[in-house]
Amino acid sequence: MHVIGTAGHVDHGKSALVRALTGTDPDRWIEEKLRGMTLDLGFARLRFDDGVEAGIVDVPGHERFLHNMLAGAAGMELLLLVVAANEGPRPQTIEHLAILSYLNVRRAIVVLTKSDLVDDEGIALVTNLTNDAAKGTVAEGAPIIPVSTVSGAGLAVLRRAIYDTLQSLRVRAADAPPYLPVDRVFALPGRGTIVTGTLMQGALSTGDTLQLSPLDRPVRVRSLQVFGEDRERVDGGSRVAVNLPGVDTHEIRRGAVLASAQFEPRKSFRVQFKPYAPALLLLRRRVQVRVYVGSAEINGTMHFESVPTSSDPVTAIIHLREATIGLPGATFVVRRLSPKQLLGGGLFETGASDTASDEADDGTLSRMATALRDAGLAGGSSASIGGAANVREDLATQALLSLQETGRAYRVAKPDAFVDAGLIDELAARIAAVLENTEGSTPWMMGTTSLALARELGTAEPLLLRVLALLAEDGKVAARSGYYATPTFTPRLSDEQRDFFDRELLIDPRQPFLPVPLSGIIANIRANRIPGLSQAFDTLVASGAAVKVGDNVYRGTQVTEVRQKLEDALRSERQITAAQFRDIVGTSRKFAVPLLEWFDASGVTVRSGDYRMLREHRGGLPERDRG
């Protein structure tokens, strides 16, 4: 199904034309019938003998109800521009045309109503005036068909033109995530809350769970109707009524959105904005605006890097007072806050790629690849990246896995996300450069910490840690004891540093398992002017060449020998006390107890009361504890 929309000046016969084409009166309100003027959106069904059908949205023509016109205009694909043959184009004709040129209208037909009130010369004159008014708009070059809803003249020709045009329109994307801007809300006895709108893309089925924005809550589709007929499924382009259980009518209003949970409501959007030429002098770098997106009208502010000087598209940022869904690639219209003059319109930024793609598909991979890169190093889930690319989640997952298989995407953890491979590779090259520089200038360091890397690279540390974990898994970075280094790097102390620590950690042959007080080492490091001593000491500890146990420091070789004695004793005796361990090692209780607690913490032993036993699942000595 496709959506046809009327547009034109007030009292030019839009509603009468819809009645003549469909047999349905689109004016729903008593006040509309009494005043003979459309105040709000009206809807009708147009059917052809072969089953082709379309929904017609009849919009009000009066300037005071332009906000209602805009609420129904977003879903229009075929425009019926209505111009009274006895009056010609009028102010609202021009304004409606300007507005619709920013929206989704693909084709137009100009209908000269009230043709029975003028002669052929009058028709020719109005035709010329209309052609002039349509220049530069969606109706430029459109067929012009005179009709009379009184005599019926021209209606058959018009119906045939509508039929042929509908046949030429492409079908809306059924595989896209569903997106339905709500333009009516009401309740029916025994059914509850009903919302209606044009399903802009995707498909809806009974039983589906969608997200209702701006309430930001999940809702279930109980039933669906298209012009009073129950449906199990509806496709994009349908005028649809959706029954939503568990939602009160007062919670929803026109402008709400029923859509896939992939789309995240936001208040700020980057857009491509095309100024309306007559309004250029009204634009400033910061403009208070009314933004019309979907069926919503939301106040906000539009920011430009520099004030536009032509009607060429420019990049802008829109900040809204209320969150909404800016469907990637969707159109919007902007009016001045007061007075309500048209300023222009444009597109929400999309994941569509401007570069050539070698994929023989419908562009899904290209859009996903671009959306993935736009997500930055934080990446995203298949749902969020799919939402940014306007791709249904299951298809987004397939595309991302395909990108991963071809080396164009990586998968990182904590949280699980896909990230553009190019961005990871760019960061990896910068990381390698920092690591190589650090290793060259301070070769005695174990490597570089994630905090130091984050500061050097200007990257958030939590984000960097996810990338480092991926690079370490791929063998592109060595991760050791909280330090990161190039894979082949081995720290080397200078001769002066090595001599210093040989003196500080000197082993007394008479007491081979006696440690050195940590406080003394730190004091001597501070008192000495040898470059990099503190960092070199950290390297000795990180590598296991030196081992901190409580307030003391052992050489790694000492700890290895002590552990061997401990394990031999436990294999022989099954369990020992702290006093027995003290005697085995030949040290005092002052040092024996901290050593046993260290072995407990290291997973070598387990304590039960006064006894220690070997852990059954013990493994080799951790790398950091080897000397």
C-alpha positions in Angstrom: 0.0 0.0 0.0 1.1 3.6 -0.7 0.0 6.9 0.9 -1.4 9.7 -1.1 -1.7 13.2 0.4 -3.6 16.3 -0.6 -2.2 19.8 -0.2 -3.3 23.2 -1.2 -4.9 26.4 -0.2 -8.0 26.5 2.1 -11.3 26.0 0.3 -9.8 24.8 -2.9 -11.8 21.6 -2.7 -9.4 19.0 -1.2 -11.9 17.2 0.9 -14.5 17.3 -1.9 -11.9 15.7 -4.2 -11.3 12.9 -1.7 -15.0 12.2 -1.3 -15.3 12.0 -5.1 -12.4 9.6 -5.5 -13.2 7.3 -2.5 -16.8 7.8 -1.4 -15.5 8.6 2.1 -15.9 12.0 3.8 -12.4 12.7 5.3 -13.8 15.5 7.6 -14.3 13.7 10.9 -15.4 16.6 13.2 -18.9 18.1 13.4 -17.2 21.5 13.4 -15.5 20.7 10.1 -18.8 19.9 8.5 -20.5 23.0 9.9 -17.7 25.3 8.8 -17.0 23.6 5.5 -13.3 23.7 6.3 -10.9 20.9 7.2 -9.3 21.5 10.6 -7.4 18.3 11.2 -6.1 15.2 9.3 -8.7 13.1 7.5 -8.2 9.6 6.1 -9.8 7.6 3.3 -9.2 4.5 1.3 -8.7 4.5 -2.4 -9.3 1.1 -4.1 -9.1 0.0 -7.7 -10.8 -2.9 -9.4 -7.7 -5.0 -9.6 -7.0 -4.8 -5.9 -4.4 -1.9 -6.0 -5.2 0.4 -3.1 -3.8 3.4 -1.3 -4.5 5.5 1.8 -5.3 9.1 1.3 -4.4 11.7 3.9 -6.4 14.9 3.6 -4.7 17.8 5.3 -6.1 21.2 6.3 -5.3 24.1 4.1 -5.6 27.0 6.5 -2.4 28.5 7.8 -3.6 28.3 11.4 -3.7 24.5 11.1 -0.4 24.0 9.3 0.9 22.0 12.2 -1.8 19.5 11.6 -0.9 19.4 7.9 2.7 18.7 8.8 1.7 15.8 11.1 0.1 14.0 8.2 2.6 15.0 5.5 5.5 12.9 6.6 4.1 9.7 5.2 3.0 11.0 1.8 4.5 9.4 -1.3 2.2 10.8 -4.0 1.0 14.4 -3.7 -2.2 15.6 -5.1 -1.6 19.3 -5.3 -5.1 20.9 -5.3 -5.5 24.2 -7.0 -8.9 25.8 -7.6 -9.2 26.6 -11.3 -11.2 29.8 -10.5 -8.5 31.1 -8.2 -5.1 29.7 -9.1 -2.2 29.2 -6.8 -2.6 31.0 -3.4 -0.3 31.5 -0.4 -0.9 28.1 1.2 -0.4 26.4 -2.2 3.1 27.9 -2.3 3.8 27.1 1.4 2.6 23.5 1.1 4.7 23.0 -2.0 7.8 24.4 -0.2 7.2 22.2 2.8 6.6 19.0 0.9 9.7 19.5 -1.1 11.6 18.7 2.1 9.7 15.5 2.9 9.2 12.0 1.4 7.0 12.9 -1.5 8.3 11.1 -4.6 5.8 12.0 -7.3 3.1 14.7 -7.7 -0.1 15.3 -9.7 -1.6 18.7 -9.9 -5.4 18.7 -9.8 -7.3 21.8 -11.0 -10.5 21.6 -9.1 -13.7 23.5 -9.8 -12.9 23.3 -13.5 -16.7 23.7 -14.3 -16.4 27.3 -13.1 -14.0 28.5 -15.8 -13.6 28.2 -19.5 -10.7 26.7 -21.5 -8.9 30.0 -21.5 -9.2 30.2 -17.7 -7.9 26.6 -17.4 -4.9 27.6 -19.6 -4.2 30.6 -17.5 -4.3 28.7 -14.2 -2.1 26.0 -15.7 0.6 28.5 -16.6 0.4 30.1 -13.1 0.6 26.7 -11.5 3.6 25.7 -13.6 5.4 28.8 -12.5 4.5 28.2 -8.8 5.8 24.6 -9.0 9.2 25.4 -10.3 12.0 24.1 -8.0 9.5 22.0 -6.1 8.4 18.4 -6.0 5.5 19.3 -8.4 7.7 20.8 -11.1 6.8 19.0 -14.4 3.9 17.1 -12.8 0.9 16.3 -14.9 -2.0 18.9 -14.5 -5.5 17.5 -14.6 -8.7 19.6 -14.5 -11.6 18.0 -12.7 -15.0 18.9 -11.3 -16.4 17.1 -8.3 -19.8 18.5 -9.2 -20.1 17.2 -12.8 -17.5 14.4 -12.5 -15.5 15.7 -15.4 -11.8 14.6 -15.3 -12.2 12.2 -12.4 -11.7 9.1 -14.5 -8.5 10.6 -16.0 -7.3 11.5 -12.6 -8.0 8.0 -11.2 -6.0 6.5 -14.1 -3.1 8.9 -13.5 -3.1 8.0 -9.8 -3.2 4.3 -10.6 -0.3 4.5 -13.1 1.8 6.6 -10.6 1.1 4.2 -7.8 2.4 1.3 -9.9 5.6 3.2 -10.5 6.4 3.8 -6.8 8.9 1.5 -5.2 7.7 -0.6 -2.3 8.8 0.6 1.1 11.6 -1.4 2.9 9.9 -4.4 4.5 13.2 -5.6 6.0 13.8 -2.3 7.8 12.9 -2.0 11.5 9.3 -0.9 11.9 8.7 2.8 12.5 5.2 4.3 12.9 4.7 8.0 13.9 1.3 8.2 15.8 -1.1 10.8 14.4 -4.3 9.8 16.2 -5.0 8.3 19.6 -8.5 7.2 20.8 -10.2 4.4 22.7 -12.8 1.8 21.6 -15.2 0.0 24.1 -13.9 -3.5 24.7 -10.6 -2.9 22.9 -8.9 -0.1 24.8 -6.3 2.3 23.3 -5.9 2.6 19.6 -3.2 4.5 17.8 -3.1 5.2 14.1 -0.4 6.3 11.7 1.4 5.5 8.5 3.8 2.6 8.8 6.8 4.4 7.3 8.9 1.2 6.9 9.2 -2.4 8.0 6.3 -4.6 9.0 4.0 -5.1 12.0 2.4 -8.4 13.1 0.0 -9.1 15.9 1.9 -10.2 19.0 5.0 -8.0 18.2 6.6 -6.1 21.0 7.7 -2.6 20.2 8.9 0.5 22.0 6.6 3.4 22.5 8.4 6.7 22.7 8.7 9.1 24.4 7.3 6.9 27.1 10.3 4.7 26.5 8.4 1.5 27.4 7.7 -1.7 25.6 4.2 -2.4 24.3 2.5 -5.3 22.7 0.5 -5.3 19.5 -2.8 -6.9 20.4 -4.5 -6.4 17.0 -4.1 -4.5 13.7 -6.6 -3.0 11.3 -6.3 -1.3 7.9 -9.3 0.9 7.2 -11.5 -1.3 9.4 -10.3 -4.7 8.2 -8.4 -6.9 10.7 -4.9 -7.9 9.6 -2.4 -10.3 11.1 0.4 -8.4 9.4 0.8 -5.0 7.7 3.7 -3.8 5.5 5.3 -0.4 5.1 3.1 2.2 3.5 -0.1 1.1 5.2 -2.4 3.3 7.1 -2.8 1.2 10.2 -4.6 1.2 13.5 -2.8 -0.6 16.3 -4.5 -1.8 19.5 -2.1 -1.4 22.4 -3.2 -3.1 25.7 -2.0 -1.7 29.0 -1.6 1.8 27.8 -4.1 4.7 28.6 -5.0 7.2 26.0 -3.9 10.1 28.3 -0.4 8.7 28.2 0.0 9.1 24.4 -0.5 12.0 22.1 0.1 12.8 18.5 3.8 12.9 17.9 4.5 9.6 19.8 6.4 6.9 17.9 5.8 3.2 17.8 9.0 1.5 16.6 11.6 -1.1 17.0 13.5 -1.0 20.3 16.7 -0.6 18.1 15.9 3.1 17.8 17.0 5.1 20.8 15.1 8.3 21.5 17.4 11.3 21.6 17.3 15.0 22.0 20.3 16.0 19.9 20.9 15.1 16.2 23.4 15.9 13.5 21.5 16.7 10.4 21.9 17.8 6.8 19.8 21.0 6.5 18.7 22.7 3.3 17.6 26.3 4.0 14.5 27.7 2.4 15.9 30.5 0.1 13.3 33.2 1.2 14.2 32.6 4.8 18.0 32.9 4.6 18.0 36.3 6.3 16.3 34.8 9.3 19.0 32.3 10.0 21.7 32.8 12.7 24.4 30.6 14.1 21.9 29.7 16.8 18.2 29.7 16.0 15.1 28.9 18.1 13.0 26.6 16.0 10.0 24.2 15.7 11.1 20.9 14.3 8.5 18.6 12.6 9.7 15.0 12.4 7.3 12.1 11.8 4.0 13.4 13.3 5.7 15.4 16.1 6.2 19.1 16.5 9.0 19.8 19.0 10.6 23.1 20.0 14.4 23.2 20.0 17.5 25.1 18.9 19.4 24.7 15.6 23.2 25.4 15.6 25.4 26.1 12.5 29.1 26.3 12.4 28.6 29.4 10.2 25.5 31.1 9.0 24.2 29.7 5.7 24.3 32.1 2.8 22.6 30.0 0.2 20.0 27.2 -0.1 22.8 24.6 -0.5 22.7 21.8 2.2 24.8 22.4 5.3 25.6 20.4 8.4 23.8 21.5 11.5 23.1 20.3 15.1 19.5 20.2 16.4 18.9 20.2 20.1 15.2 19.3 21.0 13.4 19.9 24.3 11.9 16.4 24.1 13.5 13.2 23.0 12.2 11.6 19.8 13.4 9.1 17.2 15.3 10.6 14.3 15.1 7.8 11.9 18.4 7.6 10.0 17.9 9.3 6.7 14.4 10.5 7.6 13.2 13.9 6.6 12.2 16.8 8.8 10.9 20.4 8.4 12.0 23.4 10.5 9.9 26.5 11.1 10.7 29.6 13.1 9.5 29.7 16.6 7.6 32.9 16.2 6.3 34.0 13.8 5.9 30.5 12.4 7.8 30.9 9.1 9.3 28.1 7.1 13.1 28.0 7.5 13.9 24.8 5.6 14.3 21.1 6.2 16.6 18.2 5.6 17.7 14.7 6.6 18.8 13.1 9.8 22.3 11.8 9.4 22.3 8.3 8.1 24.7 5.3 7.9 24.4 5.3 4.1 27.9 5.3 2.6 29.1 7.8 0.0 31.8 5.5 -1.2 31.6 2.8 -3.7 30.8 -0.7 -2.4 31.8 -4.0 -3.9 29.0 -5.9 -2.2 26.4 -7.2 -4.5 23.5 -6.6 -2.1 20.9 -3.9 -1.4 23.5 -1.7 0.4 23.0 -3.2 3.8 26.6 -4.0 4.3 27.7 -0.6 3.1 25.3 1.1 5.5 26.3 -1.1 8.4 30.0 -0.5 7.7 29.5 3.2 7.8 27.3 3.1 10.9 29.9 1.0 12.6 32.6 3.5 11.9 30.3 6.4 13.0 29.9 4.5 16.3 33.6 5.1 17.0 35.8 3.0 19.2 32.9 2.4 21.6 31.3 0.4 18.9 27.9 -1.0 19.6 25.6 -4.0 19.5 23.9 -5.4 16.4 20.7 -3.7 17.6 22.2 -0.2 18.1 24.4 -0.3 15.0 21.4 -1.7 13.0 19.3 1.1 14.4 21.8 3.7 13.3 21.9 2.2 9.8 18.2 1.6 9.7 18.6 -2.2 9.4 16.5 -4.7 11.2 18.4 -6.4 14.1 18.6 -9.9 12.7 19.9 -8.6 9.3 22.3 -6.3 11.2 23.7 -9.3 13.0 24.3 -11.1 9.8 26.0 -8.1 8.3 28.3 -7.5 11.2 29.3 -11.1 11.3 30.1 -10.8 7.6 32.2 -7.7 8.2 34.0 -9.5 11.0 34.7 -12.5 8.8 36.2 -10.3 6.1 38.3 -8.4 8.6 36.3 -5.1 8.5 35.0 -5.4 12.1 36.3 -6.6 15.4 34.4 -7.9 18.4 35.4 -6.6 21.8 34.2 -7.6 25.3 33.0 -6.0 28.5 30.5 -5.1 27.2 30.3 -7.2 24.1 30.3 -4.9 21.0 31.3 -4.7 17.4 33.9 -2.1 16.4 35.2 -0.9 13.1 38.4 -2.7 12.2 39.9 0.4 10.6 39.5 2.4 13.9 41.0 -0.4 15.9 43.9 -0.6 13.5 44.5 3.1 13.6 44.5 3.1 17.4 46.7 0.0 17.4 49.3 1.9 15.3 49.3 4.8 17.8 49.6 2.4 20.7 52.6 0.7 19.1 54.3 4.1 18.5 53.8 5.1 22.2 55.1 1.7 23.4 58.1 1.7 21.1 59.0 5.3 22.2 58.7 4.3 25.9 60.7 1.2 25.5 63.4 3.1 23.7 63.7 5.9 26.2 63.2 3.9 29.4 64.2 0.3 28.6 64.2 -0.7 32.3 60.4 -0.3 32.5 58.2 -3.3 32.3 56.1 -1.5 29.8 53.4 1.2 29.9 50.3 1.2 32.1 46.9 1.7 30.6 46.5 5.0 32.5 49.7 6.4 31.0 48.7 5.2 27.5 45.2 6.7 27.9 46.7 10.1 28.8 49.3 10.0 26.0 46.6 9.0 23.4 43.8 11.2 24.7 41.5 8.1 25.0 39.3 7.2 27.8 41.0 4.4 29.8 37.9 2.0 30.1 37.6 2.2 26.3 41.3 1.7 25.8 41.4 -1.3 28.1 38.8 -3.1 25.8 41.0 -2.4 22.8 44.2 -3.5 24.6 42.5 -6.8 25.6 41.6 -7.4 22.0 45.2 -6.6 20.8 46.7 -8.8 23.5 44.5 -11.7 22.5 45.6 -11.3 18.9 49.3 -11.2 20.0 49.8 -7.6 18.8 50.5 -6.3 22.4 52.1 -8.1 25.4 50.1 -7.7 28.6 52.1 -8.4 31.8 51.3 -7.6 35.4 49.3 -4.4 34.5 51.9 -3.2 31.9 51.6 -3.3 28.1 54.6 -3.6 25.7 55.4 -4.6 22.2 55.3 -8.4 21.8 59.1 -8.9 21.6 60.1 -6.4 24.2 62.2 -7.5 27.3 63.0 -4.9 29.9 66.7 -4.3 30.6 68.1 -2.6 33.7 71.1 -0.3 33.2 74.4 -1.4 34.7 74.0 1.2 37.4 70.5 0.1 38.3 71.6 -3.6 38.3 74.5 -2.9 40.6 72.3 -0.8 42.9 69.8 -3.6 43.4 72.5 -6.3 43.7 73.7 -4.4 46.7 70.2 -3.7 48.1 69.0 -7.3 47.7 72.3 -8.9 48.8 71.8 -12.4 50.2 73.5 -13.3 53.5 75.0 -16.8 53.0 74.5 -17.4 56.8 70.8 -16.5 56.5 69.9 -17.3 52.9 66.1 -16.7 53.4 66.4 -13.4 55.2 64.5 -10.6 53.4 65.3 -6.9 53.1 63.0 -4.3 54.6 61.0 -2.5 51.9 61.3 0.8 53.7 65.1 0.7 53.5 65.0 0.0 49.8 62.6 2.9 49.2 64.7 5.3 51.3 67.9 4.4 49.4 66.1 4.8 46.0 65.0 8.3 47.0 68.5 9.2 48.2 70.2 7.9 45.1 70.5 9.9 41.8 70.6 7.0 39.4 68.0 7.6 36.7 64.9 5.4 36.7 65.5 3.5 40.0 61.9 3.6 41.1 60.7 2.4 37.7 63.3 -0.3 37.6 62.3 -1.5 41.1 58.7 -1.8 39.8 60.0 -3.9 36.9 61.8 -6.2 39.2 58.6 -6.7 41.3 56.4 -7.1 38.2 58.7 -9.6 36.6 59.1 -11.6 39.9 62.8 -10.9 40.2 61.9 -9.2 43.5 58.9 -10.3 45.6 57.1 -8.1 48.2 55.9 -10.1 51.2 54.4 -7.9 53.8 56.8 -5.1 54.7 59.8 -7.0 53.3 61.3 -7.9 49.9 62.8 -11.2 48.8 64.7 -12.1 45.7 62.6 -14.3 43.4 65.2 -17.0 43.7 64.7 -17.0 47.5 61.0 -17.4 47.2 61.4 -20.2 44.7 63.7 -22.1 47.1 61.4 -21.6 50.0 58.5 -22.8 48.0 60.3 -26.0 47.0 61.1 -26.7 50.7 57.5 -26.1 51.6 56.1 -28.4 49.0 58.6 -31.1 49.7 57.6 -31.0 53.4 53.9 -31.0 52.7 54.2 -34.0 50.3 56.0 -35.8 53.1 54.0 -34.7 56.1 50.7 -33.8 54.4 50.3 -30.8 56.7 52.5 -28.5 58.8 52.2 -25.7 61.3 53.8 -22.3 61.1 56.4 -23.4 63.7 57.4 -26.4 61.6 57.6 -24.2 58.5 59.8 -21.7 60.5 62.2 -24.5 61.4 62.3 -25.9 57.8 63.2 -22.5 56.4 65.5 -21.6 59.2 63.9 -18.2 59.9 62.0 -16.5 62.6 58.2 -16.5 63.1 58.3 -12.8 62.2 59.1 -13.8 58.6 57.6 -17.3 58.5 54.0 -16.2 59.1 53.9 -13.5 56.4 55.5 -16.0 54.0 52.8 -18.6 54.7 50.1 -16.0 54.2 51.7 -15.0 50.9 51.7 -18.7 49.8 48.0 -18.9 50.8 47.2 -15.9 48.8 49.2 -17.2 45.8 47.2 -20.4 45.8 50.1 -22.7 46.8 48.7 -23.6 50.2 45.4 -23.6 52.0 45.0 -23.0 55.8 42.9 -25.2 58.1 43.1 -24.1 61.7 46.8 -24.1 62.7 47.8 -26.3 59.7 48.7 -25.6 56.0 48.2 -28.1 53.2 48.9 -28.1 49.5 46.0 -27.0 47.3 44.9 -29.9 45.1 44.5 -27.7 42.1 47.8 -26.0 42.5 49.8 -25.2 39.4 53.3 -23.9 38.7 54.7 -20.8 40.2 53.0 -17.8 38.7 55.2 -16.0 36.2 55.4 -12.9 38.3 56.9 -14.9 41.2 59.7 -16.5 39.3 63.2 -15.2 39.8 
